């Protein structure tokens, strides 16, 4: 099993930067695809970015492409989301997920078997 815990959320001004972390525990962290999703009040959880367990190009939602960067450090069992040029519409609870998904499925929440509890990100205008 995999347990995930997000951290690094907080308040940031428009145009600012924030780095989210997702610490994983359990077996075979490196064997899981991982991703970031976010959910704003009254909205459905939406895909932000994902990265596979095999070497490949990460996926990004169009809304964050060019601003956010996903990365993973398998030695530290940690997933990161570097958020740059933050916008008020980025305000949401951010969740990390892990699953035995392929690169083509990273944008689907159903591809993830495990989820963290989320971390709040608020971008002031």
PAGUSE-658899 format. One record per residue: residue in three letters; x, z, y of N, C-alpha, C in turn; residue number from 0. Coordinates in nm, 2 decimals. Layout:
R,residu,n.x,n.z,n.y,ca.x,ca.z,ca.y,c.x,c.z,c.y,num
R,Ala,X,Z,Y,X,Z,Y,X,Z,Y,NUM
...
This chain:
R,residu,n.x,n.z,n.y,ca.x,ca.z,ca.y,c.x,c.z,c.y,num
R,Unk,0.08,0.00,-0.12,0.00,0.00,0.00,0.09,0.00,0.12,0
R,Unk,0.03,-0.05,0.23,0.10,-0.05,0.36,0.02,0.03,0.46,1
R,Unk,0.09,0.11,0.53,0.03,0.19,0.64,0.09,0.14,0.77,2
R,Unk,0.01,0.12,0.88,0.05,0.06,1.00,0.02,0.15,1.12,3
R,Unk,0.11,0.17,1.21,0.08,0.25,1.33,0.14,0.18,1.45,4
R,Unk,0.05,0.15,1.55,0.09,0.08,1.67,0.13,0.19,1.77,5
R,Unk,0.21,0.14,1.86,0.26,0.22,1.98,0.30,0.13,2.09,6
R,Unk,0.32,0.19,2.20,0.38,0.12,2.32,0.27,0.07,2.42,7
R,Unk,0.15,0.10,2.39,0.04,0.06,2.48,0.05,0.15,2.61,8
R,Unk,-0.02,0.10,2.71,-0.03,0.18,2.83,-0.08,0.09,2.95,9
R,Unk,-0.05,0.13,3.07,-0.10,0.06,3.19,0.02,-0.02,3.25,10
R,Unk,-0.01,-0.14,3.28,0.08,-0.23,3.34,0.01,-0.31,3.44,11
R,Unk,0.09,-0.35,3.55,0.03,-0.43,3.66,0.03,-0.58,3.62,12
R,Unk,-0.06,-0.65,3.68,-0.06,-0.79,3.66,0.08,-0.85,3.69,13
R,Unk,0.13,-0.93,3.59,0.26,-0.99,3.60,0.37,-0.91,3.54,14
R,Unk,0.34,-0.79,3.50,0.43,-0.70,3.44,0.45,-0.73,3.29,15
R,Unk,0.53,-0.64,3.23,0.57,-0.66,3.09,0.54,-0.53,3.01,16
R,Unk,0.52,-0.55,2.89,0.50,-0.43,2.80,0.54,-0.48,2.66,17
R,Unk,0.59,-0.39,2.58,0.63,-0.42,2.44,0.56,-0.32,2.35,18
R,Unk,0.48,-0.38,2.26,0.41,-0.31,2.16,0.49,-0.31,2.03,19
R,Unk,0.48,-0.20,1.96,0.54,-0.19,1.83,0.44,-0.15,1.72,20
R,Unk,0.47,-0.19,1.60,0.39,-0.16,1.49,0.48,-0.12,1.38,21
R,Unk,0.48,0.01,1.35,0.57,0.07,1.24,0.49,0.06,1.11,22
R,Unk,0.56,0.01,1.01,0.50,0.00,0.88,0.56,0.09,0.78,23
R,Unk,0.49,0.15,0.69,0.54,0.23,0.58,0.48,0.18,0.45,24
R,Unk,0.54,0.20,0.35,0.49,0.16,0.22,0.59,0.06,0.15,25
R,Unk,0.54,0.00,0.05,0.62,-0.09,-0.02,0.61,-0.24,0.03,26
R,Unk,0.72,-0.31,0.01,0.73,-0.45,0.03,0.68,-0.50,0.17,27
R,Unk,0.73,-0.43,0.27,0.70,-0.47,0.41,0.74,-0.62,0.43,28
R,Unk,0.86,-0.65,0.39,0.91,-0.79,0.42,0.83,-0.90,0.34,29
R,Unk,0.75,-0.86,0.25,0.67,-0.95,0.17,0.53,-0.98,0.23,30
R,Unk,0.50,-0.92,0.34,0.37,-0.94,0.41,0.38,-1.02,0.53,31
R,Unk,0.28,-1.10,0.55,0.26,-1.16,0.68,0.20,-1.06,0.77,32
R,Unk,0.23,-1.07,0.90,0.18,-0.97,1.00,0.13,-1.04,1.12,33
R,Unk,0.04,-0.97,1.19,-0.01,-1.03,1.31,-0.06,-0.92,1.41,34
R,Unk,-0.09,-0.97,1.53,-0.15,-0.89,1.63,-0.29,-0.94,1.67,35
R,Unk,-0.38,-0.86,1.67,-0.52,-0.89,1.72,-0.55,-0.79,1.83,36
R,Unk,-0.65,-0.83,1.91,-0.70,-0.74,2.02,-0.85,-0.74,2.03,37
R,Unk,-0.90,-0.63,2.08,-1.05,-0.62,2.09,-1.08,-0.55,2.23,38
R,Unk,-1.15,-0.62,2.31,-1.19,-0.57,2.44,-1.33,-0.51,2.42,39
R,Unk,-1.38,-0.42,2.50,-1.51,-0.36,2.49,-1.62,-0.47,2.49,40
R,Unk,-1.71,-0.46,2.39,-1.82,-0.56,2.38,-1.78,-0.69,2.33,41
R,Unk,-1.66,-0.71,2.29,-1.61,-0.84,2.23,-1.56,-0.82,2.09,42
R,Unk,-1.56,-0.93,2.02,-1.51,-0.93,1.88,-1.36,-0.93,1.88,43
R,Unk,-1.30,-0.88,1.77,-1.16,-0.88,1.76,-1.11,-1.02,1.76,44
R,Unk,-1.00,-1.05,1.83,-0.95,-1.19,1.84,-0.80,-1.19,1.81,45
R,Unk,-0.76,-1.31,1.76,-0.63,-1.33,1.72,-0.54,-1.34,1.84,46
R,Unk,-0.42,-1.28,1.84,-0.32,-1.29,1.94,-0.20,-1.37,1.90,47
R,Unk,-0.14,-1.32,1.79,-0.02,-1.38,1.73,0.00,-1.33,1.59,48
R,Unk,0.07,-1.42,1.52,0.10,-1.38,1.38,0.24,-1.44,1.34,49
R,Unk,0.30,-1.38,1.24,0.43,-1.42,1.19,0.43,-1.40,1.04,50
R,Unk,0.47,-1.50,0.97,0.47,-1.50,0.82,0.59,-1.42,0.76,51
R,Unk,0.58,-1.40,0.63,0.68,-1.33,0.56,0.80,-1.42,0.52,52
R,Unk,0.77,-1.55,0.53,0.88,-1.65,0.51,0.92,-1.70,0.65,53
R,Unk,1.04,-1.75,0.65,1.09,-1.81,0.78,1.00,-1.92,0.83,54
R,Unk,0.96,-1.91,0.95,0.88,-2.01,1.01,0.84,-1.98,1.15,55
R,Unk,0.77,-2.08,1.21,0.73,-2.06,1.35,0.61,-1.97,1.37,56
R,Unk,0.62,-1.87,1.45,0.50,-1.79,1.47,0.39,-1.86,1.53,57
R,Unk,0.27,-1.81,1.51,0.15,-1.86,1.57,0.11,-1.78,1.69,58
R,Unk,0.05,-1.85,1.79,0.00,-1.78,1.91,-0.13,-1.83,1.95,59
R,Unk,-0.22,-1.75,2.00,-0.34,-1.79,2.06,-0.30,-1.87,2.19,60
R,Unk,-0.39,-1.97,2.22,-0.36,-2.04,2.34,-0.35,-1.96,2.47,61
R,Unk,-0.43,-1.85,2.47,-0.44,-1.76,2.58,-0.31,-1.69,2.61,62
R,Unk,-0.23,-1.67,2.51,-0.10,-1.59,2.53,0.02,-1.68,2.51,63
R,Unk,0.01,-1.80,2.47,0.12,-1.88,2.44,0.21,-1.90,2.57,64
R,Unk,0.34,-1.88,2.55,0.43,-1.89,2.67,0.45,-1.75,2.74,65
R,Unk,0.36,-1.66,2.71,0.37,-1.53,2.77,0.41,-1.41,2.68,66
R,Unk,0.36,-1.42,2.55,0.38,-1.32,2.45,0.48,-1.37,2.35,67
R,Unk,0.55,-1.28,2.29,0.65,-1.32,2.18,0.63,-1.22,2.07,68
R,Unk,0.61,-1.27,1.95,0.60,-1.18,1.83,0.73,-1.19,1.76,69
R,Unk,0.77,-1.07,1.70,0.89,-1.07,1.62,0.88,-0.95,1.52,70
R,Unk,0.96,-0.96,1.42,0.96,-0.85,1.32,1.11,-0.82,1.29,71
R,Unk,1.13,-0.69,1.26,1.26,-0.64,1.21,1.23,-0.58,1.08,72
R,Unk,1.26,-0.65,0.98,1.23,-0.60,0.84,1.32,-0.48,0.80,73
R,Unk,1.44,-0.47,0.86,1.52,-0.36,0.84,1.46,-0.23,0.89,74
R,Unk,1.39,-0.24,1.00,1.33,-0.12,1.06,1.18,-0.11,1.03,75
R,Unk,1.13,-0.21,0.95,0.99,-0.21,0.91,0.90,-0.20,1.03,76
R,Unk,0.93,-0.29,1.13,0.86,-0.28,1.26,0.82,-0.42,1.30,77
R,Unk,0.70,-0.44,1.35,0.66,-0.56,1.42,0.65,-0.53,1.57,78
R,Unk,0.68,-0.63,1.65,0.68,-0.62,1.79,0.59,-0.73,1.85,79
R,Unk,0.54,-0.69,1.97,0.48,-0.79,2.05,0.53,-0.77,2.20,80
R,Unk,0.61,-0.86,2.24,0.66,-0.86,2.38,0.56,-0.93,2.47,81
R,Unk,0.50,-0.85,2.56,0.40,-0.91,2.65,0.46,-0.92,2.79,82
R,Unk,0.47,-1.05,2.83,0.52,-1.08,2.97,0.41,-1.14,3.05,83
R,Unk,0.43,-1.14,3.18,0.33,-1.20,3.27,0.19,-1.16,3.24,84
R,Unk,0.17,-1.03,3.22,0.04,-0.97,3.18,-0.07,-1.01,3.28,85
R,Unk,-0.19,-1.03,3.23,-0.31,-1.06,3.31,-0.42,-0.96,3.28,86
R,Unk,-0.51,-0.94,3.37,-0.62,-0.84,3.35,-0.70,-0.87,3.22,87
R,Unk,-0.71,-1.00,3.19,-0.78,-1.04,3.07,-0.71,-1.00,2.94,88
R,Unk,-0.59,-0.95,2.95,-0.51,-0.90,2.83,-0.55,-0.76,2.80,89
R,Unk,-0.63,-0.70,2.88,-0.68,-0.56,2.86,-0.76,-0.55,2.73,90
R,Unk,-0.72,-0.47,2.64,-0.78,-0.46,2.51,-0.71,-0.35,2.43,91
R,Unk,-0.77,-0.32,2.32,-0.70,-0.24,2.22,-0.64,-0.34,2.12,92
R,Unk,-0.51,-0.32,2.11,-0.43,-0.41,2.02,-0.40,-0.35,1.89,93
R,Unk,-0.43,-0.43,1.78,-0.42,-0.39,1.65,-0.31,-0.48,1.58,94
R,Unk,-0.24,-0.42,1.49,-0.15,-0.50,1.40,-0.21,-0.50,1.26,95
R,Unk,-0.19,-0.61,1.20,-0.24,-0.62,1.06,-0.13,-0.68,0.97,96
R,Unk,-0.15,-0.65,0.84,-0.06,-0.70,0.74,-0.14,-0.76,0.62,97
R,Unk,-0.09,-0.87,0.57,-0.16,-0.92,0.45,-0.08,-1.03,0.38,98
R,Unk,-0.12,-1.06,0.26,-0.06,-1.17,0.18,-0.11,-1.30,0.22,99
R,Unk,-0.09,-1.34,0.34,-0.15,-1.46,0.40,-0.04,-1.57,0.41,100
R,Unk,-0.08,-1.69,0.42,0.01,-1.80,0.45,0.02,-1.82,0.60,101
R,Unk,0.11,-1.90,0.64,0.13,-1.93,0.78,0.00,-1.99,0.84,102
R,Unk,-0.06,-2.08,0.77,-0.18,-2.14,0.82,-0.30,-2.05,0.83,103
R,Unk,-0.30,-1.93,0.77,-0.41,-1.84,0.78,-0.39,-1.72,0.88,104
R,Unk,-0.28,-1.72,0.95,-0.24,-1.61,1.03,-0.35,-1.58,1.14,105
R,Unk,-0.42,-1.68,1.18,-0.51,-1.66,1.29,-0.65,-1.60,1.24,106
R,Unk,-0.66,-1.58,1.11,-0.79,-1.53,1.05,-0.77,-1.38,1.02,107
R,Unk,-0.87,-1.30,1.08,-0.86,-1.16,1.05,-0.88,-1.13,0.90,108
R,Unk,-0.95,-1.22,0.83,-0.98,-1.20,0.69,-0.85,-1.21,0.60,109
R,Unk,-0.75,-1.26,0.66,-0.62,-1.28,0.59,-0.54,-1.15,0.58,110
R,Unk,-0.58,-1.05,0.66,-0.51,-0.93,0.66,-0.58,-0.82,0.58,111
R,Unk,-0.50,-0.75,0.51,-0.55,-0.64,0.42,-0.54,-0.50,0.48,112
R,Unk,-0.45,-0.48,0.57,-0.42,-0.35,0.63,-0.42,-0.36,0.78,113
R,Unk,-0.47,-0.26,0.84,-0.48,-0.25,0.99,-0.43,-0.12,1.04,114
R,Unk,-0.37,-0.12,1.16,-0.34,0.00,1.23,-0.46,0.05,1.30,115
R,Unk,-0.44,0.17,1.37,-0.55,0.23,1.44,-0.57,0.17,1.58,116
R,Unk,-0.47,0.10,1.63,-0.48,0.03,1.76,-0.41,0.11,1.87,117
R,Unk,-0.37,0.04,1.97,-0.31,0.10,2.09,-0.37,0.03,2.21,118
R,Unk,-0.40,0.11,2.31,-0.47,0.05,2.43,-0.37,-0.01,2.53,119
R,Unk,-0.40,-0.13,2.57,-0.33,-0.19,2.68,-0.42,-0.22,2.79,120
R,Unk,-0.39,-0.17,2.91,-0.47,-0.20,3.03,-0.38,-0.26,3.14,121
R,Unk,-0.43,-0.38,3.19,-0.36,-0.45,3.29,-0.44,-0.44,3.42,122
R,Unk,-0.38,-0.38,3.52,-0.45,-0.37,3.64,-0.43,-0.49,3.73,123
R,Unk,-0.54,-0.53,3.80,-0.54,-0.64,3.89,-0.48,-0.62,4.02,124
